[in-house]
Amino acid sequence: MGTVGRKLQLKPKYMVVVDWIKRELQEDRLRSGSKLPSIRELSMQLQCSKNTVLKAYDYLQLEHIIYAKPQSGFYIVNDYVTSVAHSDVIDFLAAGPMKNLIPYKDFQHCLNTAIDTFQEELFQYGDPQGLYSLRMEIAKRLQNLQVFTNPEQLVIVSGSQQALHLLTLMNFPNGKCNIVIEQPTYFGMVDVIEISGVQAFGVELKMDGIDLHKLEQLFKEQQIKFFYVIPRFHNPLGHEYTNEEKKKIIALANKYDVYIVEDDFLGELDQNTKADPFFSFDTENRVIYIQSYSKTFLPGLRIASMILPKAFIVPFLKYKQSADFTSPILSQGALAIYLKSGMYARHLQRVKNIYAEKMMVLTKTCAAYLPPEVTYTKPTNGYYLALYCPQHISAKKIAKLLEIENVIVDAADRMFLPDYKNDALIRLCISQVTERQIKEGVQKIAHVFNKLLVR
């Protein structure tokens, strides 16, 4: 297992073995009730020490994934089932973290500790800006993303969706009222715009970049309050802005008095250490930076953070208190403990590697099987890759035909403003599929396209 050997330097050796065993379960090469190789056999197979394997087996016993049978060896727990691996449905639609990647037991420990640690705060209304200890831990972690701030400028919100909703509603210091969004973009932002009745303008985004000329024209002529942008691993395209593009957009924002709302929801998955967020290039307090834990950790936690210019904090908190007095204190306290303990950093390294590998499998499989008439984006990590249908083929029709084949995809028309809606984009999400399912699913997608292309 050469890849295991290469990864031993990136994380504790025993966790590489743990990840390998879990991957074997996901890919159906190990099954419930089956016997694991002996400690000696696995140490030889993975080219690591017996002590490393023993430590991995101890860890997996604590997670109730394996158990030891005296005088016999180690076995997979009989009722251990990875639902994704055994499902007949290949789900490229769902966008939450895989259940077996969620560290339930570690976080349960942090919840129990939070109950003891934050007894007084739990039974009172908390600081509407968020638990100070959590803001401190987030400020420390954000430095890894080249985001330098302090707890006083951080606000905790009940998920990034709340942040987007409140920012859309509130008045900005530039006195403007309209919004620019990428096309396509995150459907939650499209919904916010529709419900709020705010005037929104689109600017086309492709994998080779955004239309900067159109963006400048909109900034100049349309009273733009803010530009909503997803800087990396875009939903639905998987697109990433270059540092040069970010600098140019910041310069336009400064020139035309426009704010930037940067939704860096998958930023922590970025393995490119030279890729910086818009926030790091901001010298005039124009960027509002949003970061979430829904995709990298726990969607049900409903905790996100945002960095606001000082002039925004008081008015924003007034809007937030009209929605809820404070985000859940227990969740905030448990997350603060989880971050401080180093558990999150270890968890993040694991999921970062897994998603990068799955995305690489997806792009390679698309290259191997999709007909040349079907173009696709080529992300390096994240959750999403998009397919562009040939001109005469409907994305909705493709989705319906694939559903018959037990493959679920997203015909992404909900990710466009009305003036930009089209039936040509399919979003594939890798979060709920195994590598085996990716290969099988793309082959089925290619088969459906090929049938329609010959008609």
C-alpha positions as CSV (number, residue, x, y, z in Angstrom):
1,M,0.0,0.0,0.0
2,G,2.4,2.7,-1.3
3,T,0.0,5.6,-0.7
4,V,-0.2,4.8,2.9
5,G,3.6,4.9,3.2
6,R,3.7,8.3,1.5
7,K,1.0,9.7,3.9
8,L,2.7,8.6,7.1
9,Q,4.6,11.9,7.2
10,L,1.4,14.0,7.0
11,K,-0.4,12.7,10.1
12,P,0.1,10.3,13.1
13,K,1.1,6.9,11.6
14,Y,-1.7,5.0,13.4
15,M,-4.3,7.3,12.0
16,V,-3.2,6.5,8.4
17,V,-3.8,2.8,9.2
18,V,-7.2,3.8,10.7
19,D,-8.1,5.7,7.6
20,W,-7.0,2.8,5.4
21,I,-9.2,0.3,7.2
22,K,-12.2,2.7,7.1
23,R,-11.6,3.2,3.3
24,E,-11.6,-0.6,2.9
25,L,-15.0,-0.7,4.6
26,Q,-16.4,2.1,2.4
27,E,-15.2,0.4,-0.8
28,D,-16.7,-2.9,0.3
29,R,-13.4,-4.7,0.4
30,L,-13.9,-5.3,4.2
31,R,-17.3,-6.3,5.4
32,S,-19.2,-6.5,8.7
33,G,-18.2,-9.6,10.7
34,S,-15.0,-10.2,8.6
35,K,-11.6,-10.9,10.3
36,L,-8.9,-8.3,10.0
37,P,-5.3,-9.2,9.1
38,S,-3.1,-10.0,12.1
39,I,-1.0,-7.2,13.5
40,R,2.1,-8.8,11.9
41,E,0.4,-9.2,8.5
42,L,-0.9,-5.7,8.4
43,S,2.4,-4.1,9.5
44,M,4.1,-5.9,6.6
45,Q,1.4,-5.0,4.1
46,L,1.4,-1.3,5.0
47,Q,5.1,-1.2,5.8
48,C,4.8,0.2,9.3
49,S,5.6,-1.0,12.8
50,K,3.5,-3.6,14.7
51,N,3.0,-0.9,17.4
52,T,1.4,1.4,14.8
53,V,-1.1,-1.3,13.8
54,L,-1.8,-2.1,17.4
55,K,-2.5,1.5,18.2
56,A,-4.8,1.8,15.2
57,Y,-6.7,-1.3,16.3
58,D,-7.1,0.1,19.8
59,Y,-8.5,3.4,18.3
60,L,-11.0,1.4,16.1
61,Q,-12.1,-0.6,19.2
62,L,-12.8,2.7,21.0
63,E,-15.0,3.7,18.0
64,H,-16.8,0.4,18.2
65,I,-15.8,-0.4,14.6
66,I,-13.8,-3.5,15.4
67,Y,-13.5,-5.9,18.4
68,A,-10.9,-8.3,19.7
69,K,-11.7,-12.1,20.0
70,P,-9.3,-13.8,22.5
71,Q,-6.9,-16.2,20.8
72,S,-8.4,-15.4,17.5
73,G,-7.7,-11.8,16.4
74,F,-9.6,-8.7,15.4
75,Y,-13.0,-8.6,13.7
76,I,-15.3,-5.9,12.1
77,V,-18.3,-5.4,14.4
78,N,-21.2,-7.4,12.9
79,D,-23.7,-4.5,12.8
80,Y,-21.2,-2.1,11.4
81,V,-22.7,-0.9,8.1
82,T,-21.5,1.9,5.9
83,S,-24.8,2.8,4.3
84,V,-23.2,4.5,1.4
85,A,-21.1,1.6,0.4
86,H,-24.0,-0.9,0.5
87,S,-26.6,1.4,-1.1
88,D,-27.9,0.7,-4.6
89,V,-28.3,4.5,-5.1
90,I,-25.3,6.6,-6.2
91,D,-26.0,10.0,-4.7
92,F,-24.2,12.8,-6.4
93,L,-26.9,15.3,-5.1
94,A,-26.6,15.3,-1.2
95,A,-24.0,17.8,0.0
96,G,-23.5,17.0,3.7
97,P,-20.3,15.3,5.1
98,M,-20.3,11.5,4.9
99,K,-21.6,10.1,8.2
100,N,-18.5,8.0,8.8
101,L,-16.4,11.1,8.6
102,I,-18.2,12.9,11.4
103,P,-16.3,12.5,14.7
104,Y,-19.3,11.9,16.9
105,K,-17.5,10.5,19.9
106,D,-14.8,13.2,20.0
107,F,-17.5,15.9,19.8
108,Q,-19.7,14.1,22.4
109,H,-16.7,14.4,24.8
110,C,-16.5,18.2,24.0
111,L,-20.2,18.6,24.6
112,N,-20.0,17.0,28.0
113,T,-17.0,19.1,28.9
114,A,-18.8,22.3,27.7
115,I,-21.7,21.5,30.1
116,D,-19.3,21.5,33.0
117,T,-17.1,24.4,31.7
118,F,-19.9,26.9,30.7
119,Q,-22.5,26.2,33.4
120,E,-23.4,29.8,34.0
121,E,-23.5,30.9,30.4
122,L,-25.7,27.9,29.3
123,F,-28.6,29.1,31.4
124,Q,-28.5,32.7,30.4
125,Y,-28.8,34.7,27.3
126,G,-25.3,34.8,25.8
127,D,-23.3,37.6,24.2
128,P,-25.1,38.3,20.8
129,Q,-21.6,38.6,19.2
130,G,-20.8,35.1,20.3
131,L,-18.9,33.3,23.1
132,Y,-15.6,35.1,23.5
133,S,-13.5,31.9,24.0
134,L,-14.9,30.6,20.7
135,R,-14.1,33.8,18.9
136,M,-10.5,33.6,20.2
137,E,-10.0,30.0,19.0
138,I,-11.5,30.9,15.5
139,A,-9.2,33.9,15.3
140,K,-6.2,31.7,15.9
141,R,-7.3,29.1,13.3
142,L,-8.0,31.7,10.7
143,Q,-4.4,32.6,10.6
144,N,-3.8,29.3,8.8
145,L,-5.9,30.8,5.9
146,Q,-3.9,34.1,5.9
147,V,-6.9,35.8,7.6
148,F,-5.7,37.9,10.5
149,T,-8.2,39.4,12.8
150,N,-9.1,39.7,16.5
151,P,-12.1,38.4,18.5
152,E,-13.6,41.9,18.7
153,Q,-14.3,41.9,14.9
154,L,-15.6,38.3,14.8
155,V,-19.4,37.6,15.1
156,I,-20.8,34.1,15.6
157,V,-23.9,33.4,13.5
158,S,-26.3,30.5,13.3
159,G,-24.9,29.2,10.0
160,S,-23.6,31.1,7.0
161,Q,-27.2,31.3,5.7
162,Q,-28.2,33.6,8.5
163,A,-25.2,35.8,7.7
164,L,-26.2,36.1,4.1
165,H,-29.8,36.8,5.0
166,L,-29.0,39.6,7.4
167,L,-26.4,41.2,5.2
168,T,-28.9,41.3,2.3
169,L,-31.4,43.1,4.5
170,M,-29.2,45.6,6.4
171,N,-28.2,49.0,5.2
172,F,-24.5,49.5,4.3
173,P,-22.4,52.6,4.8
174,N,-22.1,53.2,1.0
175,G,-25.9,53.9,1.0
176,K,-26.4,51.6,-2.0
177,C,-29.1,48.9,-2.2
178,N,-28.4,46.4,-5.1
179,I,-26.3,43.2,-5.1
180,V,-24.1,41.4,-7.6
181,I,-23.8,37.6,-7.6
182,E,-21.9,35.1,-9.7
183,Q,-23.8,33.1,-12.2
184,P,-24.3,30.3,-11.3
185,T,-24.0,30.5,-7.5
186,Y,-25.1,28.9,-4.2
187,F,-28.8,28.4,-4.4
188,G,-29.3,29.7,-0.8
189,M,-28.1,33.1,-1.8
190,V,-30.5,33.0,-4.8
191,D,-33.3,32.2,-2.4
192,V,-32.4,35.1,0.0
193,I,-32.5,37.5,-2.9
194,E,-35.9,36.2,-4.1
195,I,-37.5,36.4,-0.6
196,S,-36.0,39.8,0.3
197,G,-37.0,41.4,-3.0
198,V,-33.6,43.0,-3.4
199,Q,-32.5,43.8,-6.9
200,A,-29.7,41.5,-7.9
201,F,-27.5,41.5,-11.0
202,G,-25.6,38.5,-12.3
203,V,-22.1,38.2,-13.8
204,E,-21.1,35.0,-15.6
205,L,-18.5,32.8,-14.0
206,K,-16.7,30.1,-15.8
207,M,-13.7,27.9,-14.9
208,D,-11.4,30.3,-16.8
209,G,-12.6,33.2,-14.7
210,I,-15.2,35.9,-14.2
211,D,-16.2,38.6,-16.7
212,L,-14.3,41.5,-15.1
213,H,-15.5,44.0,-17.7
214,K,-19.1,43.2,-16.9
215,L,-18.4,43.3,-13.2
216,E,-16.8,46.8,-13.5
217,Q,-19.8,48.0,-15.5
218,L,-22.2,46.8,-12.8
219,F,-20.1,48.4,-10.0
220,K,-20.1,51.6,-11.9
221,E,-23.7,51.9,-13.1
222,Q,-26.0,49.9,-10.8
223,Q,-25.6,51.2,-7.2
224,I,-24.1,48.0,-5.9
225,K,-24.1,47.5,-2.2
226,F,-22.0,44.3,-2.2
227,F,-20.7,41.6,-4.5
228,Y,-21.3,38.0,-3.1
229,V,-18.4,35.8,-4.1
230,I,-17.3,32.2,-3.3
231,P,-13.5,32.3,-3.6
232,R,-12.6,28.6,-3.9
233,F,-14.3,25.3,-4.5
234,H,-17.3,27.2,-5.8
235,N,-20.8,25.8,-5.5
236,P,-21.7,24.5,-8.1
237,L,-18.6,24.8,-10.4
238,G,-15.7,24.0,-8.1
239,H,-14.0,27.2,-9.5
240,E,-11.1,29.0,-7.7
241,Y,-10.1,32.6,-8.2
242,T,-6.4,33.3,-8.7
243,N,-4.7,35.8,-6.4
244,E,-4.4,38.2,-9.3
245,E,-8.1,38.1,-10.0
246,K,-8.8,38.8,-6.4
247,K,-6.5,41.8,-6.4
248,K,-8.3,43.2,-9.5
249,I,-11.7,42.7,-8.0
250,I,-10.6,44.4,-4.7
251,A,-9.3,47.3,-6.8
252,L,-12.7,47.6,-8.5
253,A,-14.5,47.5,-5.2
254,N,-12.3,50.3,-3.8
255,K,-12.7,52.4,-7.0
256,Y,-16.5,52.2,-7.0
257,D,-17.3,52.0,-3.2
258,V,-18.6,48.4,-3.3
259,Y,-18.3,45.8,-0.4
260,I,-17.4,42.2,-1.0
261,V,-19.1,39.4,0.9
262,E,-16.6,36.5,0.8
263,D,-18.2,33.1,1.5
264,D,-15.1,30.9,2.1
265,F,-17.1,27.9,3.3
266,L,-14.6,25.3,1.9
267,G,-11.5,27.4,2.3
268,E,-10.0,25.0,4.9
269,L,-9.9,22.2,2.3
270,D,-7.4,24.2,0.2
271,Q,-4.1,22.4,-0.1
272,N,-2.5,25.3,-2.1
273,T,-0.7,27.3,0.6
274,K,-0.1,30.2,-1.8
275,A,-3.9,30.7,-2.4
276,D,-5.1,33.5,-0.2
277,P,-8.7,34.7,0.3
278,F,-10.0,38.1,-0.8
279,F,-9.8,39.2,2.8
280,S,-6.0,39.0,2.8
281,F,-5.7,41.6,0.0
282,D,-8.2,44.1,1.6
283,T,-6.6,47.3,2.7
284,E,-9.8,49.5,3.0
285,N,-12.1,47.3,5.1
286,R,-14.3,46.3,2.2
287,V,-14.4,42.5,2.7
288,I,-16.8,40.8,4.9
289,Y,-15.4,37.3,5.5
290,I,-17.7,34.3,6.3
291,Q,-16.5,30.9,7.3
292,S,-18.6,27.8,8.2
293,Y,-18.3,24.4,9.8
294,S,-21.2,22.8,8.0
295,K,-19.2,21.0,5.2
296,T,-15.9,20.3,7.0
297,F,-17.4,19.2,10.3
298,L,-21.0,19.2,11.5
299,P,-23.9,20.6,9.5
300,G,-26.2,20.3,12.5
301,L,-23.9,22.5,14.6
302,R,-25.3,25.6,12.9
303,I,-22.3,27.7,13.8
304,A,-20.5,30.0,11.4
305,S,-18.2,33.0,11.9
306,M,-17.9,36.3,10.1
307,I,-15.4,39.1,10.2
308,L,-17.0,42.5,10.0
309,P,-15.5,46.0,9.5
310,K,-15.9,47.8,12.9
311,A,-18.5,50.2,11.6
312,F,-20.8,47.2,10.8
313,I,-20.7,45.4,14.1
314,V,-23.3,47.4,16.1
315,P,-25.9,47.6,13.2
316,F,-25.4,43.9,12.3
317,L,-25.9,42.8,15.8
318,K,-29.2,44.7,15.9
319,Y,-30.4,42.8,12.9
320,K,-29.1,39.5,14.4
321,Q,-30.9,40.1,17.6
322,S,-34.1,40.5,15.7
323,A,-33.6,37.0,14.3
324,D,-32.3,35.3,17.5
325,F,-30.8,36.7,20.6
326,T,-27.7,34.6,20.4
327,S,-26.5,31.5,18.5
328,P,-26.7,28.3,20.7
329,I,-24.3,28.6,23.6
330,L,-23.8,24.8,24.1
331,S,-22.7,24.4,20.5
332,Q,-20.4,27.4,20.7
333,G,-18.8,26.1,23.9
334,A,-18.3,22.6,22.6
335,L,-16.8,23.9,19.4
336,A,-14.4,26.2,21.3
337,I,-13.2,23.1,23.3
338,Y,-12.9,21.0,20.1
339,L,-10.8,23.7,18.3
340,K,-8.6,24.3,21.3
341,S,-7.9,20.6,21.9
342,G,-6.4,20.1,18.4
343,M,-9.1,17.5,17.5
344,Y,-10.5,19.7,14.8
345,A,-7.1,20.2,13.2
346,R,-6.6,16.4,13.0
347,H,-10.1,15.8,11.7
348,L,-9.6,18.5,9.1
349,Q,-6.4,17.0,7.8
350,R,-8.1,13.7,7.4
351,V,-11.1,15.0,5.4
352,K,-8.9,17.3,3.3
353,N,-7.0,14.3,2.1
354,I,-10.1,12.2,1.5
355,Y,-12.0,14.8,-0.5
356,A,-8.9,15.6,-2.6
357,E,-8.5,12.0,-3.5
358,K,-12.2,11.6,-4.3
359,M,-12.1,14.7,-6.5
360,M,-9.0,13.4,-8.3
361,V,-10.9,10.1,-9.0
362,L,-13.9,12.0,-10.3
363,T,-11.9,14.2,-12.7
364,K,-9.9,11.2,-14.0
365,T,-13.0,9.2,-14.4
366,C,-14.8,12.0,-16.3
367,A,-11.7,12.2,-18.6
368,A,-11.8,8.5,-19.2
369,Y,-15.5,8.0,-19.9
370,L,-17.4,11.2,-20.8
371,P,-18.0,11.8,-24.5
372,P,-16.0,14.8,-25.8
373,E,-19.2,16.8,-26.4
374,V,-19.6,16.9,-22.6
375,T,-17.3,19.5,-21.0
376,Y,-16.7,19.6,-17.2
377,T,-14.9,21.6,-14.6
378,K,-11.7,20.4,-13.0
379,P,-11.5,21.3,-9.3
380,T,-8.6,20.2,-7.2
381,N,-10.6,19.6,-4.0
382,G,-13.9,20.5,-2.4
383,Y,-17.3,19.0,-2.9
384,Y,-18.4,20.0,-6.4
385,L,-17.7,19.4,-10.1
386,A,-20.0,20.7,-12.9
387,L,-20.9,19.1,-16.3
388,Y,-21.9,21.3,-19.2
389,C,-24.5,19.5,-21.5
390,P,-24.2,19.8,-25.3
391,Q,-26.5,22.5,-26.7
392,H,-29.4,20.2,-27.6
393,I,-29.4,18.1,-24.4
394,S,-31.5,19.0,-21.3
395,A,-29.9,18.7,-17.9
396,K,-33.3,17.9,-16.4
397,K,-33.8,15.1,-18.9
398,I,-30.4,13.7,-18.1
399,A,-31.2,13.8,-14.4
400,K,-34.5,12.0,-14.9
401,L,-32.9,9.3,-17.0
402,L,-30.1,8.8,-14.5
403,E,-32.6,8.5,-11.7
404,I,-34.0,5.4,-13.4
405,E,-30.4,4.0,-13.2
406,N,-30.2,4.8,-9.5
407,V,-27.9,7.7,-10.0
408,I,-29.0,11.1,-8.5
409,V,-27.5,14.3,-9.8
410,D,-28.5,18.0,-9.5
411,A,-29.8,19.7,-12.6
412,A,-28.6,23.1,-11.2
413,D,-31.3,25.5,-12.6
414,R,-32.0,26.7,-9.0
415,M,-28.5,28.2,-8.9
416,F,-29.3,30.9,-11.5
417,L,-31.2,34.2,-11.4
418,P,-34.3,34.3,-13.7
419,D,-32.5,36.1,-16.5
420,Y,-29.6,33.6,-16.5
421,K,-31.6,30.3,-16.0
422,N,-30.6,27.5,-18.4
423,D,-31.0,23.8,-18.6
424,A,-27.4,22.9,-19.4
425,L,-25.6,22.5,-16.1
426,I,-25.4,19.4,-13.9
427,R,-23.7,19.5,-10.5
428,L,-22.0,16.4,-9.1
429,C,-21.2,16.4,-5.4
430,I,-18.6,13.8,-4.1
431,S,-19.4,14.0,-0.4
432,Q,-21.8,11.0,-0.2
433,V,-20.2,8.7,-2.7
434,T,-17.3,6.2,-2.5
435,E,-14.5,6.0,-5.1
436,R,-16.1,2.8,-6.4
437,Q,-19.5,4.6,-6.8
438,I,-17.8,7.6,-8.5
439,K,-16.4,5.3,-11.2
440,E,-19.7,3.4,-11.6
441,G,-21.8,6.6,-11.5
442,V,-19.7,8.4,-14.2
443,Q,-19.9,5.4,-16.5
444,K,-23.7,5.5,-16.2
445,I,-23.7,9.2,-16.8
446,A,-21.6,8.7,-19.9
447,H,-23.9,5.9,-21.1
448,V,-26.9,8.2,-20.9
449,F,-25.2,11.0,-22.7
450,N,-24.0,8.7,-25.4
451,K,-27.5,7.4,-26.0
452,L,-28.9,10.9,-26.4
453,L,-26.0,12.0,-28.6
454,V,-26.6,9.4,-31.3
455,R,-30.3,10.3,-31.7
